[in-house]
Amino acid sequence: MGLKLPEILLIFAALLLLFGGSRLPQLGSSLGSALRNFKRGFSSDEEKDDASDKKTGTLSASTTVDKDVAAKSPSHHA
């Protein structure tokens, strides 16, 4: 049953007419990104724990930057 070559070519030609040649690669990459995110949503809890462990330390880095910015800003005291 499935799609044969003439049907695939017809679908591709219709997509090319609708979206244009420059837009098709963008659609393909966004579709791939959506599929990757969908698969990540159904990944195991262990992978989610690993990802959250990698994100540690970002809070301390941002507070260091805040301290540096505060130290370099001019004081408005008389």
Backbone as a chain_set.jsonl record, in Angstrom:
{"seq": "MGLKLPEILLIFAALLLLFGGSRLPQLGSSLGSALRNFKRGFSSDEEKDDASDKKTGTLSASTTVDKDVAAKSPSHHA", "coords": {"N": [[0.852, -1.177, 0.0], [1.385, 1.856, 0.864], [3.29, 4.881, -0.028], [4.158, 5.688, -3.316], [6.722, 6.509, -5.744], [5.695, 8.495, -7.676], [3.641, 9.711, -6.133], [5.069, 10.744, -3.962], [6.697, 12.614, -5.26], [4.706, 14.348, -6.207], [3.683, 15.362, -3.793], [5.973, 16.643, -2.821], [6.31, 18.573, -4.831], [4.002, 20.1, -4.459], [4.502, 21.115, -1.882], [6.744, 22.615, -2.437], [5.662, 24.57, -4.116], [3.877, 25.81, -2.353], [5.449, 26.745, -0.141], [7.918, 27.594, -1.087], [11.373, 27.526, -2.203], [13.33, 28.453, -0.418], [12.193, 28.334, 2.067], [11.635, 25.676, 2.673], [13.935, 24.173, 3.782], [14.053, 25.379, 6.323], [11.608, 24.608, 7.405], [12.019, 21.859, 7.53], [14.134, 21.652, 9.395], [12.915, 22.737, 11.678], [10.904, 20.887, 12.073], [12.441, 18.605, 12.635], [13.636, 19.46, 15.022], [11.379, 19.7, 16.638], [10.603, 17.017, 16.787], [12.817, 15.924, 18.151], [12.592, 17.249, 20.636], [10.138, 16.236, 21.426], [10.758, 13.541, 21.768], [12.573, 13.78, 23.86], [10.851, 14.534, 25.859], [9.636, 12.186, 26.565], [11.651, 10.724, 27.632], [13.61, 8.748, 29.964], [13.517, 9.014, 33.591], [16.061, 9.03, 34.681], [17.713, 10.226, 32.786], [16.728, 12.795, 32.89], [17.474, 13.519, 35.483], [20.245, 13.519, 35.195], [20.571, 15.655, 33.431], [19.692, 17.77, 35.031], [21.651, 17.778, 36.977], [23.842, 18.717, 35.569], [23.276, 21.387, 35.31], [23.868, 22.668, 37.661], [25.47, 25.186, 39.595], [25.072, 27.446, 38.101], [23.726, 29.462, 39.415], [25.511, 30.422, 41.342], [27.444, 31.46, 39.652], [26.092, 33.569, 38.465], [25.663, 35.265, 40.644], [28.241, 36.041, 41.245], [28.864, 37.57, 39.016], [27.015, 39.62, 39.38], [28.081, 40.783, 41.699], [30.524, 41.728, 40.724], [29.644, 43.638, 38.871], [28.343, 45.418, 40.568], [30.519, 46.321, 42.036], [31.973, 47.726, 40.14], [30.306, 49.769, 39.378], [29.65, 53.262, 39.552], [29.569, 55.111, 42.594], [26.956, 56.959, 44.077], [27.043, 58.43, 46.325], [27.445, 61.262, 48.529]], "CA": [[0.0, 0.0, 0.0], [2.358, 2.926, 0.975], [3.465, 5.916, -1.04], [5.068, 5.361, -4.404], [7.519, 7.639, -6.207], [4.906, 9.615, -8.224], [2.924, 10.411, -5.064], [6.044, 11.512, -3.195], [7.062, 13.76, -6.088], [3.568, 15.264, -6.221], [3.641, 16.024, -2.487], [7.119, 17.551, -2.771], [6.042, 19.697, -5.73], [2.998, 20.942, -3.805], [5.182, 21.821, -0.797], [7.627, 23.603, -3.05], [4.825, 25.679, -4.577], [3.267, 26.497, -1.215], [6.364, 27.392, 0.779], [9.094, 28.13, -1.769], [12.604, 26.777, -2.009], [14.12, 28.914, 0.727], [11.478, 28.043, 3.315], [11.582, 24.234, 2.943], [14.937, 23.733, 4.768], [13.669, 25.863, 7.651], [10.527, 23.738, 7.873], [12.613, 20.567, 7.868], [14.892, 21.746, 10.645], [11.989, 22.937, 12.794], [10.238, 19.6, 12.294], [13.408, 17.756, 13.329], [13.766, 19.969, 16.387], [10.157, 19.342, 17.356], [10.647, 15.584, 17.064], [13.801, 15.699, 19.208], [12.007, 17.699, 21.901], [9.072, 15.295, 21.758], [11.401, 12.333, 22.29], [13.128, 14.128, 25.166], [9.747, 14.58, 26.808], [9.312, 10.827, 26.976], [12.867, 10.036, 28.072], [13.524, 8.21, 31.321], [13.793, 9.958, 34.673], [17.499, 9.09, 34.911], [18.278, 11.225, 31.887], [16.329, 14.113, 33.39], [18.303, 13.796, 36.64], [21.581, 13.849, 34.691], [20.518, 16.999, 32.855], [19.568, 18.756, 36.104], [22.94, 17.836, 37.654], [24.748, 19.522, 34.763], [22.907, 22.787, 35.397], [24.237, 23.242, 38.941], [26.545, 26.15, 39.517], [24.728, 28.64, 37.345], [23.304, 30.492, 40.343], [26.697, 31.041, 41.935], [28.119, 32.241, 38.618], [25.372, 34.82, 38.248], [25.856, 36.167, 41.777], [29.582, 36.599, 41.11], [28.765, 38.631, 38.016], [26.311, 40.73, 40.013], [29.008, 41.447, 42.614], [31.49, 42.464, 39.905], [28.977, 44.798, 38.303], [28.108, 46.36, 41.66], [31.806, 46.899, 42.426], [32.459, 48.625, 39.085], [29.39, 50.884, 39.154], [30.025, 54.435, 40.355], [28.751, 55.369, 43.774], [26.325, 58.269, 44.019], [27.001, 58.999, 47.673], [28.195, 62.531, 48.61]], "C": [[0.894, 1.236, 0.0], [2.417, 3.931, -0.172], [4.485, 5.462, -2.082], [5.745, 6.646, -4.872], [6.681, 8.764, -6.814], [4.143, 10.403, -7.15], [3.868, 11.273, -4.229], [6.467, 12.758, -3.966], [5.947, 14.794, -6.143], [3.475, 16.037, -4.904], [4.786, 17.039, -2.373], [6.9, 18.78, -3.651], [5.022, 20.65, -5.111], [3.629, 21.747, -2.665], [6.09, 22.917, -1.337], [6.839, 24.809, -3.546], [4.252, 26.486, -3.419], [4.278, 27.329, -0.426], [7.587, 28.003, 0.113], [10.36, 27.373, -1.394], [13.406, 27.198, -0.798], [13.467, 28.534, 2.055], [11.485, 26.553, 3.662], [12.675, 23.755, 3.901], [14.614, 24.186, 6.185], [12.554, 24.999, 8.233], [11.068, 22.382, 8.293], [13.366, 20.607, 9.18], [13.965, 21.959, 11.845], [11.207, 21.66, 13.094], [11.166, 18.646, 13.027], [13.588, 18.174, 14.78], [12.545, 19.602, 17.23], [10.141, 17.856, 17.704], [11.655, 15.261, 18.166], [13.25, 16.108, 20.564], [10.896, 16.771, 22.359], [9.663, 14.024, 22.355], [12.01, 12.593, 23.657], [12.038, 14.154, 26.234], [9.38, 13.214, 27.338], [10.529, 10.047, 27.435], [12.713, 9.605, 29.528], [13.882, 9.275, 32.354], [15.281, 10.084, 34.948], [18.141, 10.142, 34.029], [17.91, 12.629, 32.341], [17.162, 14.499, 34.594], [19.713, 14.179, 36.214], [21.607, 15.267, 34.141], [20.421, 18.052, 33.95], [20.87, 18.862, 36.89], [23.932, 18.702, 36.892], [24.478, 21.006, 34.911], [23.29, 23.418, 36.726], [25.397, 24.2, 38.758], [26.184, 27.408, 38.76], [24.317, 29.773, 38.267], [24.516, 31.194, 40.948], [27.445, 31.889, 40.913], [27.408, 33.571, 38.405], [25.544, 35.779, 39.418], [27.246, 36.78, 41.749], [29.575, 37.742, 40.109], [28.064, 39.838, 38.615], [27.231, 41.495, 40.963], [30.031, 42.273, 41.839], [30.873, 43.727, 39.331], [28.739, 45.85, 39.379], [29.406, 47.044, 42.064], [32.291, 47.921, 41.405], [31.537, 49.824, 38.895], [29.767, 52.051, 40.071], [29.046, 54.639, 41.507], [28.204, 56.798, 43.67], [26.213, 58.909, 45.402], [27.875, 60.262, 47.725], [29.268, 62.489, 49.628]], "O": [[1.13, 1.638, -1.139], [1.68, 3.827, -1.152], [5.539, 4.921, -1.747], [5.38, 7.74, -4.442], [6.937, 9.923, -6.488], [4.014, 11.623, -7.25], [3.521, 12.386, -3.834], [6.582, 13.838, -3.387], [6.218, 15.995, -6.128], [3.215, 17.24, -4.909], [4.59, 18.154, -1.89], [7.258, 19.894, -3.269], [5.16, 21.868, -5.223], [3.325, 22.928, -2.5], [6.188, 24.003, -0.766], [7.294, 25.945, -3.414], [4.154, 27.71, -3.501], [4.005, 28.479, -0.08], [8.235, 28.863, 0.709], [10.401, 26.668, -0.385], [14.1, 26.373, -0.204], [14.158, 28.428, 3.068], [11.352, 26.2, 4.834], [12.358, 22.967, 4.792], [14.871, 23.458, 7.144], [12.561, 24.694, 9.425], [10.63, 21.816, 9.295], [13.248, 19.69, 9.993], [14.214, 21.41, 12.918], [10.885, 21.387, 14.251], [10.734, 17.948, 13.944], [13.681, 17.324, 15.666], [12.675, 19.237, 18.399], [9.714, 17.478, 18.795], [11.384, 14.419, 19.023], [13.424, 15.384, 21.544], [10.733, 16.545, 23.558], [9.136, 13.488, 23.33], [11.972, 11.722, 24.526], [12.295, 13.826, 27.392], [8.865, 13.098, 28.45], [10.452, 8.831, 27.61], [11.8, 10.045, 30.227], [14.474, 10.303, 32.026], [15.732, 11.136, 35.402], [19.023, 10.873, 34.479], [18.705, 13.556, 32.188], [17.53, 15.665, 34.741], [20.315, 15.073, 36.809], [22.569, 16.002, 34.366], [21.007, 19.126, 33.818], [21.173, 19.929, 37.422], [24.777, 19.354, 37.504], [25.371, 21.816, 34.659], [23.057, 24.613, 36.911], [26.214, 24.028, 37.853], [26.954, 28.368, 38.787], [24.535, 30.939, 37.938], [24.541, 32.42, 41.053], [28.017, 32.921, 41.263], [28.059, 34.592, 38.186], [25.57, 36.993, 39.213], [27.425, 37.919, 42.18], [30.213, 38.771, 40.333], [28.482, 40.971, 38.377], [27.17, 42.723, 41.027], [30.369, 43.385, 42.244], [31.516, 44.776, 39.308], [28.912, 47.043, 39.129], [29.398, 48.228, 42.401], [32.955, 48.889, 41.774], [31.955, 50.816, 38.298], [30.155, 51.848, 41.221], [27.851, 54.368, 41.387], [28.898, 57.716, 43.233], [25.4, 59.807, 45.623], [28.909, 60.336, 47.061], [29.982, 63.474, 49.813]]}, "num_chains": 1, "name": "protein.A"}
